Amino acid sequence: MDEGKGKFEYFRRLENLHNISTLLYHETHFSSETNRPWVLFIHGAGGSTRTWRKQVDAFKENFNLLLIDLPGHAESKHITIDDRAYTFEWIGSKIWEVVDELRIQDIHIVAVSLGSIIGMQMQRLNPKRVVSMVFAGPIVGLNLKLRVLARSGLMLARIIGYHQFYALTARIALPKRNHQKSREVFVKESKRIVAKEYKKWTSMYGKTLDSTIQVLFGNPPGVPLFFVVGEEDHLFMNPALKYQKRFDEVRLELVEKCGHVVSIEKAAVFNAIALRSLLGPA
């Protein structure tokens, strides 16, 4: 082999290894049918790929699936540990890195809670590559209490501890008895986040959460967007309803006797609604 060509191949392989080592942790689940479209699943704060365990079997009948652990979460916790701070735009770009590495051209996005903001950010970064989006319990706006909690979150977390802060947040968002399962999953998964990552995420909430939401949800989504909202989602239902009324591309369905995390609390109902939206008319 020519020496120059050999050196080029060597460094190309090193670059590929580096790219793989900096990619967010992800899982792929393939449909038994060939040439199926791809659905990207984005969990919320404190979650992981395991958040979607009730969706995998139902969705892979018709789609190839890509599940991501967000920066600092679960199996991605060591990948971005040296990054000093996060922004929603940077997180969106990190997920696009995975999509590009897998050579996926177009995607549908399914997201829950805070993942809805990241999904909107991804669509803003690459609008021609997102086909449609389905959000469970989307965070479209913050009331005054939530703005205060977001901005004071880092200080409060330092006082009571980061794990306790996430547990408090879960109790505020999911207060009822029938929300218990969602609350337990949220608290259990959030315990896998190390303190350094808690700090980066909590700091981002205080600095940019409200302004990011206003920018992303201040305009039409640009693609078909379906909200699945629990009628007991006392914090986020009304902003979602207002957004849906403003734009024709947005549809919304309320789920009875259900709180914020619809995809866990009423998984079968959510799956049916989401698949109907993604597959379109029969």
C-alpha positions as CSV (number, residue, x, y, z in Angstrom):
1,M,0.0,0.0,0.0
2,D,1.2,3.5,-0.8
3,E,2.6,5.1,2.4
4,G,0.6,8.3,2.0
5,K,-2.6,6.4,1.4
6,G,-1.9,4.2,4.3
7,K,-1.5,7.2,6.6
8,F,-4.7,8.7,5.3
9,E,-6.7,5.4,6.1
10,Y,-5.1,5.2,9.5
11,F,-6.2,8.8,10.5
12,R,-9.6,8.3,8.9
13,R,-10.2,5.2,11.1
14,L,-9.0,7.2,14.2
15,E,-11.4,10.0,13.3
16,N,-14.3,7.5,13.0
17,L,-13.4,6.0,16.4
18,H,-13.4,9.5,17.9
19,N,-16.8,10.3,16.4
20,I,-18.3,7.1,17.7
21,S,-16.9,7.7,21.2
22,T,-18.5,11.2,21.4
23,L,-21.9,10.1,20.1
24,L,-24.8,10.0,22.5
25,Y,-25.8,6.6,23.6
26,H,-28.6,5.3,21.4
27,E,-30.5,2.1,20.5
28,T,-32.0,1.1,17.2
29,H,-35.0,-1.3,16.8
30,F,-35.8,-2.4,13.3
31,S,-39.1,-3.3,11.8
32,S,-39.5,-6.7,10.3
33,E,-40.5,-4.9,7.1
34,T,-37.9,-3.4,4.8
35,N,-37.6,0.3,4.0
36,R,-39.7,1.5,6.9
37,P,-39.5,5.2,7.9
38,W,-37.6,6.1,11.1
39,V,-39.1,7.5,14.3
40,L,-36.7,9.2,16.8
41,F,-37.8,9.1,20.5
42,I,-36.6,11.8,22.8
43,H,-37.2,11.4,26.6
44,G,-37.7,14.2,29.1
45,A,-35.6,15.5,32.0
46,G,-34.3,12.7,34.1
47,G,-35.4,10.0,31.7
48,S,-33.6,7.5,29.5
49,T,-34.3,5.2,26.6
50,R,-36.1,3.0,29.2
51,T,-38.8,5.7,29.3
52,W,-40.0,4.3,26.0
53,R,-40.2,0.5,26.8
54,K,-44.0,0.6,26.4
55,Q,-43.7,2.0,22.9
56,V,-41.0,-0.1,21.3
57,D,-43.1,-3.2,20.4
58,A,-46.1,-1.2,19.3
59,F,-44.2,1.2,17.0
60,K,-41.6,-1.2,15.4
61,E,-44.4,-3.0,13.5
62,N,-44.5,0.0,11.2
63,F,-41.3,1.9,11.8
64,N,-37.6,1.7,12.5
65,L,-36.9,3.2,15.9
66,L,-34.1,5.3,17.2
67,L,-34.0,5.9,21.0
68,I,-31.5,8.4,22.5
69,D,-30.2,9.0,26.0
70,L,-29.8,12.8,26.4
71,P,-26.5,14.3,27.5
72,G,-25.8,13.5,31.1
73,H,-28.5,10.9,31.3
74,A,-28.2,7.1,31.8
75,E,-25.7,5.6,29.3
76,S,-24.8,9.1,27.9
77,K,-23.7,10.4,31.3
78,H,-19.9,10.1,30.7
79,I,-20.0,11.1,27.0
80,T,-20.5,14.8,27.6
81,I,-19.2,15.0,31.2
82,D,-16.4,17.4,30.1
83,D,-18.7,19.9,28.4
84,R,-19.0,22.9,30.7
85,A,-22.6,23.9,29.8
86,Y,-25.6,22.9,27.7
87,T,-27.9,24.7,25.5
88,F,-31.0,23.3,23.8
89,E,-29.5,24.1,20.4
90,W,-26.4,22.2,21.2
91,I,-28.4,19.2,22.5
92,G,-30.4,19.2,19.3
93,S,-27.1,19.2,17.3
94,K,-25.8,16.3,19.3
95,I,-28.8,14.2,18.4
96,W,-28.5,15.1,14.8
97,E,-24.9,13.7,15.0
98,V,-26.4,10.3,15.8
99,V,-28.9,10.5,13.0
100,D,-26.2,11.4,10.6
101,E,-23.9,8.7,11.8
102,L,-26.6,6.2,11.1
103,R,-27.2,7.7,7.7
104,I,-30.9,8.3,8.3
105,Q,-32.2,11.0,6.0
106,D,-35.7,11.8,7.3
107,I,-37.3,11.3,10.7
108,H,-40.5,11.5,12.6
109,I,-40.0,12.7,16.1
110,V,-41.9,11.4,19.2
111,A,-41.0,13.2,22.4
112,V,-42.3,13.6,26.0
113,S,-42.3,16.6,28.3
114,L,-39.0,18.5,28.0
115,G,-38.1,16.4,25.0
116,S,-40.8,18.4,23.1
117,I,-38.6,21.5,23.3
118,I,-35.6,19.5,22.0
119,G,-37.7,18.1,19.2
120,M,-38.8,21.6,18.2
121,Q,-35.1,22.7,18.3
122,M,-34.1,19.8,16.1
123,Q,-36.8,20.8,13.5
124,R,-35.5,24.3,13.6
125,L,-32.0,23.1,12.9
126,N,-32.9,20.8,10.0
127,P,-36.5,21.6,9.0
128,K,-36.4,19.7,5.7
129,R,-35.5,16.4,7.5
130,V,-38.3,16.3,10.0
131,V,-41.5,14.8,8.5
132,S,-43.8,15.1,11.5
133,M,-43.8,15.3,15.3
134,V,-45.9,13.8,18.1
135,F,-45.4,15.2,21.7
136,A,-46.8,13.7,24.9
137,G,-47.3,16.3,27.6
138,P,-45.5,19.0,25.6
139,I,-44.0,22.0,27.5
140,V,-45.2,24.9,25.4
141,G,-45.2,27.6,28.0
142,L,-44.5,28.4,31.7
143,N,-46.7,30.1,34.2
144,L,-45.3,32.4,36.8
145,K,-44.7,29.7,39.4
146,L,-42.8,27.6,36.9
147,R,-40.7,30.6,35.8
148,V,-39.7,31.2,39.4
149,L,-39.0,27.5,40.0
150,A,-36.8,27.3,36.8
151,R,-34.9,30.5,37.7
152,S,-34.3,29.5,41.3
153,G,-33.9,25.8,40.6
154,L,-30.1,25.8,40.8
155,M,-30.0,27.6,44.2
156,L,-32.8,25.4,45.6
157,A,-31.1,22.2,44.4
158,R,-27.9,23.3,46.1
159,I,-29.8,23.7,49.3
160,I,-31.9,20.5,49.3
161,G,-29.8,18.4,47.0
162,Y,-30.3,17.7,43.3
163,H,-32.1,14.3,43.7
164,Q,-34.5,16.0,46.2
165,F,-35.1,18.8,43.7
166,Y,-36.1,16.4,40.9
167,A,-38.3,14.5,43.4
168,L,-39.9,17.9,44.3
169,T,-40.4,18.7,40.7
170,A,-42.0,15.3,40.1
171,R,-44.4,15.9,43.0
172,I,-45.4,19.3,41.7
173,A,-46.0,18.1,38.1
174,L,-47.6,14.8,39.0
175,P,-49.5,15.3,42.3
176,K,-52.4,12.8,42.0
177,R,-52.5,9.1,43.1
178,N,-53.0,7.9,39.5
179,H,-49.8,9.8,38.5
180,Q,-47.8,7.7,40.9
181,K,-46.3,5.3,38.3
182,S,-45.1,8.2,36.2
183,R,-43.7,9.9,39.3
184,E,-41.8,6.8,40.4
185,V,-40.3,6.2,36.9
186,F,-39.2,9.9,36.8
187,V,-37.6,9.8,40.3
188,K,-35.9,6.4,39.7
189,E,-34.4,7.4,36.4
190,S,-33.2,10.8,37.6
191,K,-31.1,9.1,40.3
192,R,-28.8,7.9,37.6
193,I,-27.7,11.5,36.9
194,V,-24.5,12.6,38.6
195,A,-24.4,15.9,40.5
196,K,-22.2,17.6,37.8
197,E,-24.9,16.9,35.2
198,Y,-27.7,18.0,37.4
199,K,-26.0,21.3,37.8
200,K,-25.6,21.8,34.0
201,W,-29.2,20.9,33.3
202,T,-30.6,23.0,36.2
203,S,-28.5,25.9,35.2
204,M,-29.8,25.7,31.6
205,Y,-33.4,25.8,32.9
206,G,-32.7,29.0,34.8
207,K,-30.9,30.7,32.0
208,T,-32.6,29.8,28.8
209,L,-35.7,27.6,29.3
210,D,-38.4,30.3,29.2
211,S,-36.8,32.3,26.4
212,T,-36.2,29.1,24.3
213,I,-39.8,28.1,24.7
214,Q,-41.0,31.5,23.6
215,V,-38.8,31.4,20.5
216,L,-39.7,27.9,19.5
217,F,-43.4,28.0,20.2
218,G,-43.8,31.6,19.1
219,N,-44.1,30.5,15.5
220,P,-45.9,27.7,13.4
221,P,-44.2,24.3,13.8
222,G,-43.4,24.0,10.1
223,V,-44.5,20.3,10.0
224,P,-47.6,18.4,11.1
225,L,-47.5,18.4,14.9
226,F,-49.8,16.3,17.2
227,F,-50.1,17.0,21.0
228,V,-51.3,14.2,23.3
229,V,-52.1,15.8,26.6
230,G,-53.5,14.5,29.9
231,E,-56.6,16.4,31.0
232,E,-55.0,16.4,34.5
233,D,-51.8,18.0,33.3
234,H,-52.4,21.1,35.4
235,L,-49.2,22.8,34.6
236,F,-48.9,22.5,30.8
237,M,-52.3,21.7,29.3
238,N,-53.5,25.3,28.9
239,P,-50.4,26.6,27.0
240,A,-50.7,23.5,24.7
241,L,-54.4,24.3,24.0
242,K,-53.6,27.9,23.2
243,Y,-50.8,26.9,20.8
244,Q,-53.0,24.4,19.0
245,K,-55.7,27.0,18.5
246,R,-53.2,29.4,16.8
247,F,-51.9,27.1,14.1
248,D,-53.6,24.8,11.6
249,E,-50.7,22.3,11.5
250,V,-51.2,21.5,15.2
251,R,-53.7,18.9,16.4
252,L,-54.4,18.0,20.0
253,E,-56.1,15.2,21.8
254,L,-56.9,15.1,25.5
255,V,-56.6,11.9,27.5
256,E,-59.1,11.4,30.3
257,K,-57.9,10.8,33.9
258,C,-54.3,11.2,33.0
259,G,-51.5,13.5,34.1
260,H,-48.4,15.0,32.4
261,V,-46.5,11.8,31.3
262,V,-49.2,10.4,29.0
263,S,-46.8,7.9,27.3
264,I,-46.3,6.1,30.6
265,E,-49.5,6.6,32.5
266,K,-51.8,5.7,29.6
267,A,-49.3,4.0,27.3
268,A,-51.8,2.0,25.2
269,V,-54.0,5.1,24.6
270,F,-51.0,7.2,23.7
271,N,-49.6,4.5,21.3
272,A,-52.9,4.3,19.4
273,I,-53.2,8.1,19.1
274,A,-49.6,8.6,18.1
275,L,-49.6,5.7,15.5
276,R,-52.8,7.0,14.0
277,S,-51.1,10.4,13.6
278,L,-47.8,9.0,12.1
279,L,-49.4,6.5,9.8
280,G,-52.1,8.9,8.5
281,P,-55.4,7.8,7.0
282,A,-55.7,4.0,6.5
